Amino acid sequence: MAISQITASQLTKRLEAHPSPVLLDVNDADAFAAQHLPGAVNASVYEMAFLDHVKDKLGLQPSQPVIVYGTDARSYASRVAAQKLAAAGFAEVEEFRGGLEAAREAGLPLEGDTKAAQSPASAQGQLQVDAGQSEVRWIGRNLANQHRGLMPIQSGYVNLVDGVLKGGELVFDLEALSCEDIEDDKANKMLLQHFRDWEFFNIGEHPTAKVQLEHVAHDPLAPVGSPNYEVAASLTLRGVTAPVRGRLVGGCKDGSTWACQGTVEFDRTRWNVIYGSGKFFTGLGMHAVNDLITVDLRLIFGGKR
């Protein structure tokens, strides 16, 4: 579906027409509050209810001409918004693809709250883990099945400089391991008892596991939502310490809170967890267990959500 694109000079002429088209800012509400074109109305294209907002809250009709814009030409926000509007029956939709960046370069007036445009303060120093808000899940597999559960955090912290991760530590309470997918209480308890055995985690002698960050590589140019950290750590499990690596998406929620998410896989046999491993047993048949364990992390450090 073809959508007409206009330049900053064409935008000025369009807005001088009578009646003038509706100028629709499709950025996030906070970005709109910080800076927008005079006379613009706002409906964030990032919201699933974008079209409902346009029609119900803003009261726009398909017969009205609309000009949409976002932050800059690199963002797909304005082109997606234009396509959504056209598909919803809006007959006259134009896209000012250059957005706010092109408006500034052309010297067009802008308005908004300059305080809202300021970047939030970065968290500093050592922040303790918020175990109640954080969640760590383990997943173990065999050829045709898998089990999953929670691995509670006993303690932990991160060290930050200007909001950037520099180091940290997590200690997990293996005594409190849980399994979420086995509904039968007897079978569930049997699996958890199995984890306590020496072939698995030998929890009676080694009730905790510890992860210590050894090296952190930060990519400040990574797109938002893409992994921006590569971490090398040491994992101590059942008395054995060996390296693990992973990629994380992390950043400051505000000046007192830092959060990250990621997935880490490790070969359990390096820590002498050998039950059902084809490296140590033959003729396993249906009793074979994959060597790799997956751990999904969602960690919050510092203040509450």
C-alpha positions as CSV (number, residue, x, y, z in Angstrom):
1,M,0.0,0.0,0.0
2,A,1.6,3.3,-1.2
3,I,1.7,6.1,1.3
4,S,2.8,9.6,0.3
5,Q,5.9,11.0,2.0
6,I,6.4,14.7,2.6
7,T,9.4,16.9,3.5
8,A,9.6,19.6,6.2
9,S,8.9,22.4,3.7
10,Q,5.9,20.4,2.3
11,L,4.7,19.9,5.9
12,T,4.6,23.6,6.5
13,K,2.5,24.2,3.4
14,R,0.1,21.4,4.2
15,L,-0.5,22.8,7.7
16,E,-1.3,26.2,6.2
17,A,-4.2,24.8,4.2
18,H,-7.8,25.3,5.3
19,P,-9.0,23.0,6.8
20,S,-5.5,21.8,7.8
21,P,-4.8,18.1,8.2
22,V,-4.6,16.5,11.6
23,L,-0.9,16.3,12.7
24,L,-0.5,12.9,14.5
25,D,2.5,12.3,16.7
26,V,2.9,8.5,17.0
27,N,5.7,8.4,19.5
28,D,5.5,7.2,23.1
29,A,3.5,9.5,25.4
30,D,6.6,10.5,27.4
31,A,8.5,11.4,24.2
32,F,5.5,13.4,23.1
33,A,5.4,15.3,26.4
34,A,9.1,16.0,26.0
35,Q,8.9,17.4,22.5
36,H,6.4,17.6,19.7
37,L,5.3,19.7,16.8
38,P,2.9,22.5,17.8
39,G,-0.8,21.5,17.3
40,A,0.0,17.8,17.2
41,V,-2.1,15.2,18.9
42,N,-0.6,11.9,20.2
43,A,-1.4,8.2,19.9
44,S,1.5,5.9,20.4
45,V,1.8,3.3,17.6
46,Y,3.6,1.1,20.0
47,E,0.3,0.5,21.8
48,M,-1.8,-2.4,20.7
49,A,-4.8,-0.1,21.0
50,F,-3.4,2.5,18.6
51,L,-6.3,2.5,16.3
52,D,-8.8,2.6,19.1
53,H,-7.0,5.5,20.6
54,V,-7.0,7.3,17.3
55,K,-10.8,6.8,16.7
56,D,-12.2,6.8,20.3
57,K,-10.0,9.0,22.3
58,L,-8.9,11.5,19.6
59,G,-12.1,11.2,17.7
60,L,-10.5,11.1,14.3
61,Q,-12.7,10.2,11.3
62,P,-11.5,8.2,8.2
63,S,-12.6,11.2,6.1
64,Q,-10.1,13.5,7.8
65,P,-6.6,14.1,6.2
66,V,-3.9,13.0,8.6
67,I,-0.1,13.6,8.6
68,V,1.9,11.2,10.8
69,Y,5.4,11.6,12.2
70,G,7.8,9.9,14.6
71,T,11.3,10.7,15.9
72,D,13.4,10.3,12.7
73,A,13.7,8.6,9.4
74,R,15.5,5.6,10.9
75,S,12.5,4.6,12.9
76,Y,9.7,2.6,11.4
77,A,7.1,4.2,13.7
78,S,5.6,6.7,11.2
79,R,5.5,4.3,8.3
80,V,3.8,1.6,10.4
81,A,1.3,4.1,11.7
82,A,0.5,5.3,8.2
83,Q,-0.1,1.7,7.0
84,K,-2.4,1.0,10.0
85,L,-4.5,4.1,9.3
86,A,-4.7,3.4,5.6
87,A,-5.8,-0.2,6.2
88,A,-8.4,1.1,8.7
89,G,-10.0,3.2,5.9
90,F,-8.3,6.6,6.4
91,A,-8.4,7.9,2.8
92,E,-5.8,10.8,3.1
93,V,-2.7,9.7,5.0
94,E,0.7,11.3,4.5
95,E,4.0,10.5,6.3
96,F,6.5,13.0,7.4
97,R,9.2,10.4,7.7
98,G,11.9,12.7,8.8
99,G,10.0,13.4,12.0
100,L,11.3,15.5,14.9
101,E,14.9,15.3,13.7
102,A,14.0,16.7,10.3
103,A,11.8,19.4,11.9
104,R,14.7,20.5,14.1
105,E,17.1,20.6,11.1
106,A,14.6,22.7,9.1
107,G,14.2,25.1,12.0
108,L,10.6,24.3,12.6
109,P,9.2,25.3,16.0
110,L,8.8,22.6,18.6
111,E,7.2,22.6,22.0
112,G,7.2,20.4,25.1
113,D,8.5,19.9,28.7
114,T,12.3,20.2,28.6
115,K,12.4,18.5,32.1
116,A,10.7,15.5,30.6
117,A,13.3,15.3,27.9
118,Q,16.1,14.9,30.4
119,S,17.6,11.4,30.7
120,P,16.9,9.6,34.0
121,A,19.7,9.4,36.6
122,S,21.9,6.3,36.3
123,A,22.2,3.9,39.2
124,Q,25.5,3.9,40.9
125,G,27.6,1.7,43.2
126,Q,26.5,-1.6,44.7
127,L,22.9,-2.6,44.5
128,Q,21.5,-5.6,46.3
129,V,19.3,-8.1,44.5
130,D,15.5,-7.8,45.0
131,A,14.8,-11.6,45.4
132,G,11.1,-11.1,45.6
133,Q,10.9,-9.3,42.3
134,S,13.5,-11.4,40.5
135,E,12.9,-14.8,38.9
136,V,15.3,-17.5,37.9
137,R,14.0,-20.6,36.1
138,W,15.8,-23.8,35.2
139,I,14.9,-26.1,32.3
140,G,16.2,-29.7,32.0
141,R,15.4,-31.9,29.0
142,N,15.7,-35.3,27.4
143,L,14.9,-36.2,23.8
144,A,11.1,-35.9,24.0
145,N,10.4,-34.1,27.3
146,Q,11.4,-31.4,29.7
147,H,11.0,-30.3,33.2
148,R,11.1,-26.7,34.5
149,G,11.0,-24.9,37.8
150,L,12.3,-22.1,40.0
151,M,15.7,-21.6,41.5
152,P,15.3,-19.2,44.4
153,I,17.9,-16.5,45.0
154,Q,19.5,-16.4,48.5
155,S,21.6,-13.2,48.0
156,G,23.3,-11.2,45.4
157,Y,24.4,-7.8,44.2
158,V,25.7,-5.9,41.2
159,N,28.4,-3.2,40.9
160,L,27.5,-0.3,38.6
161,V,29.4,2.7,37.3
162,D,27.2,5.3,35.6
163,G,24.5,2.7,35.2
164,V,26.8,0.2,33.5
165,L,27.4,-3.3,34.9
166,K,30.9,-3.9,36.1
167,G,30.6,-7.0,38.3
168,G,28.4,-8.9,40.7
169,E,27.5,-12.1,42.4
170,L,24.4,-14.3,42.9
171,V,23.9,-17.1,45.4
172,F,21.1,-19.6,44.8
173,D,19.3,-21.7,47.4
174,L,19.3,-25.2,46.0
175,E,17.4,-26.5,49.1
176,A,14.4,-24.5,47.8
177,L,14.5,-25.8,44.1
178,S,11.0,-26.3,42.8
179,C,9.4,-28.1,39.8
180,E,6.4,-26.4,38.2
181,D,5.3,-28.9,35.5
182,I,4.7,-32.2,37.4
183,E,1.3,-31.9,39.0
184,D,1.3,-35.3,40.8
185,D,2.6,-34.5,44.3
186,K,4.4,-37.8,44.8
187,A,6.1,-37.6,41.4
188,N,7.1,-34.0,42.0
189,K,8.7,-34.8,45.4
190,M,10.5,-37.8,43.9
191,L,12.1,-35.6,41.2
192,L,13.2,-33.0,43.8
193,Q,14.6,-35.8,46.0
194,H,16.5,-37.0,42.9
195,F,18.1,-33.6,42.6
196,R,19.4,-34.0,46.1
197,D,21.3,-37.2,45.3
198,W,25.0,-37.3,44.6
199,E,24.4,-38.1,40.9
200,F,22.7,-34.7,40.5
201,F,23.4,-31.7,42.8
202,N,24.4,-33.4,46.1
203,I,22.4,-30.8,47.9
204,G,23.0,-32.2,51.3
205,E,26.7,-31.4,51.1
206,H,26.4,-28.4,48.8
207,P,23.1,-26.5,49.5
208,T,24.0,-23.4,47.5
209,A,25.3,-22.5,44.0
210,K,27.2,-19.3,43.4
211,V,27.8,-17.2,40.2
212,Q,30.6,-14.7,40.3
213,L,31.0,-12.2,37.4
214,E,34.6,-12.2,36.2
215,H,34.4,-10.1,33.1
216,V,31.7,-7.8,31.6
217,A,31.7,-6.5,28.0
218,H,29.2,-3.7,27.4
219,D,28.0,-2.6,24.0
220,P,26.5,0.9,24.4
221,L,25.4,0.9,20.7
222,A,23.2,-2.2,20.9
223,P,19.6,-1.5,19.9
224,V,17.1,-1.3,22.8
225,G,15.9,-4.8,23.6
226,S,18.9,-6.5,22.1
227,P,21.7,-8.1,24.3
228,N,24.0,-5.3,25.3
229,Y,26.2,-7.3,27.7
230,E,28.4,-10.3,27.3
231,V,29.4,-11.7,30.6
232,A,32.0,-14.3,31.7
233,A,31.4,-15.8,35.1
234,S,32.4,-18.6,37.3
235,L,29.8,-21.0,38.6
236,T,30.4,-22.9,41.8
237,L,28.1,-26.0,42.0
238,R,28.6,-29.1,44.2
239,G,32.1,-27.9,45.1
240,V,33.3,-27.4,41.6
241,T,34.1,-24.0,40.0
242,A,34.1,-23.7,36.3
243,P,33.4,-20.9,33.7
244,V,30.0,-20.0,32.2
245,R,29.2,-17.3,29.6
246,G,26.0,-15.6,28.7
247,R,24.4,-12.6,27.0
248,L,22.1,-10.2,28.8
249,V,19.8,-7.3,28.1
250,G,20.4,-4.9,31.0
251,G,19.9,-1.3,32.0
252,C,18.7,1.2,34.6
253,K,15.0,1.5,35.3
254,D,15.7,4.7,37.3
255,G,18.4,6.1,39.4
256,S,18.1,3.4,42.1
257,T,17.2,0.3,40.1
258,W,19.0,-1.9,37.6
259,A,17.4,-4.8,35.8
260,C,18.5,-7.5,33.3
261,Q,17.2,-10.5,31.5
262,G,18.9,-13.3,29.6
263,T,19.3,-17.0,29.1
264,V,22.4,-19.1,30.0
265,E,23.1,-22.7,29.1
266,F,25.8,-24.8,30.7
267,D,26.9,-28.4,30.5
268,R,26.1,-29.9,33.9
269,T,28.7,-32.7,33.5
270,R,31.5,-30.2,34.0
271,W,30.2,-29.9,37.6
272,N,30.1,-33.7,38.0
273,V,26.3,-33.8,37.5
274,I,26.3,-37.0,35.5
275,Y,22.9,-38.7,35.9
276,G,21.6,-40.0,32.6
277,S,24.5,-38.5,30.6
278,G,25.6,-40.3,27.5
279,K,29.2,-39.2,28.3
280,F,29.2,-41.6,31.3
281,F,26.6,-44.3,30.6
282,T,25.6,-46.5,27.7
283,G,22.3,-48.2,27.0
284,L,20.3,-45.4,28.6
285,G,17.4,-45.7,26.2
286,M,14.5,-43.5,27.5
287,H,16.5,-42.6,30.6
288,A,18.9,-40.4,28.8
289,V,19.0,-36.8,30.0
290,N,20.5,-33.9,28.0
291,D,23.8,-32.6,29.3
292,L,22.8,-28.9,28.8
293,I,20.7,-27.1,31.5
294,T,19.0,-23.8,30.5
295,V,18.6,-21.0,33.0
296,D,16.3,-18.1,32.3
297,L,17.1,-14.9,34.3
298,R,15.0,-11.9,35.2
299,L,16.8,-10.0,37.8
300,I,16.0,-6.7,39.6
301,F,18.5,-4.9,41.8
302,G,17.8,-2.0,44.0
303,G,14.4,-0.4,44.4
304,K,11.0,-2.0,44.1
305,R,8.9,-2.0,40.9
